[in-house]
Amino acid sequence: DERFLGYGKNKVQQTQHLNYRGYTFSVIPAVGFLVHLPHEKSIVAQKWMTKNNYAMYFLFLEYKKELTKKYSEKNKKHGEDD
C-alpha cells in the first residue's frame, strides 16, 4: 500500500495483507532459524515516534479495518463466510 512510506508499518502491512489473502507462513525445518534479541529503540525509531508519525499508526489501524471489510465481503460472495 503506497500510503505507508519510510520507516514504520510498511513491511507489517504487506505481511498483514498476505495473511488476509490466505497465504500461510511456514518454517522450513532443519534449514535455519531466526532469533530476535531485545534491544533499545534505534535513533531512527525514536525520531519516528517523536514526530507526527502517530498518523502512520492510526493509518495502519484504518488499513486493518479496510482489509477486514474487503476480505469478509469477498468471502461472503464465494460462500466462505457464514
C-alpha positions in Angstrom: 0.0 0.0 0.0 1.6 3.2 -1.2 0.3 5.2 1.8 3.0 3.6 4.0 6.2 5.5 3.4 9.6 5.3 5.0 10.1 3.8 8.5 7.2 2.2 10.2 4.4 -0.2 9.2 5.3 -0.7 5.5 6.6 -4.3 6.0 3.9 -5.1 8.6 1.1 -4.0 6.3 2.5 -6.2 3.5 2.6 -9.3 5.8 -0.9 -8.4 7.1 -2.3 -8.2 3.5 -0.7 -11.6 2.6 -2.3 -13.1 5.6 -5.8 -11.7 4.7 -5.3 -13.1 1.2 -4.9 -16.5 2.6 -1.2 -17.0 2.4 0.3 -19.2 5.1 3.7 -18.8 6.6 5.8 -21.9 7.4 9.1 -22.7 9.0 11.3 -25.0 6.9 12.7 -27.4 9.5 16.5 -28.1 9.7 17.3 -25.2 7.4 17.8 -22.5 9.9 16.2 -20.3 12.5 15.7 -16.7 13.4 16.2 -15.1 16.8 15.2 -11.6 17.7 17.2 -10.2 20.6 15.6 -7.4 22.6 17.4 -4.1 22.0 16.9 -0.4 22.6 14.9 1.5 20.0 17.2 2.8 17.2 17.7 6.5 16.8 15.5 6.3 13.7 12.7 4.7 15.6 13.0 7.3 18.4 12.8 10.1 15.9 9.9 8.5 14.1 7.9 8.2 17.3 8.6 11.8 18.3 7.5 13.3 15.0 3.9 13.4 13.8 4.1 9.8 12.8 1.3 8.7 15.1 -0.7 9.4 11.9 1.0 6.3 10.4 0.0 4.3 13.4 -3.6 5.3 13.0 -3.4 4.8 9.3 -2.4 1.2 10.0 -5.4 0.7 12.2 -7.6 2.0 9.5 -5.9 -0.2 6.9 -6.6 -3.3 9.0 -10.3 -2.3 9.1 -10.2 -2.0 5.3 -8.7 -5.4 4.9 -11.3 -7.0 7.2 -14.1 -5.4 5.3 -12.7 -6.2 1.9 -11.9 -9.8 2.6 -15.1 -10.6 4.6 -17.2 -9.2 1.7 -15.1 -11.3 -0.8 -15.6 -14.4 1.3 -19.3 -13.9 1.5 -19.5 -13.7 -2.3 -17.8 -17.1 -2.5 -19.8 -18.6 0.3 -16.8 -19.0 2.5 -18.1 -16.9 5.4 -21.2 -17.8 7.4 
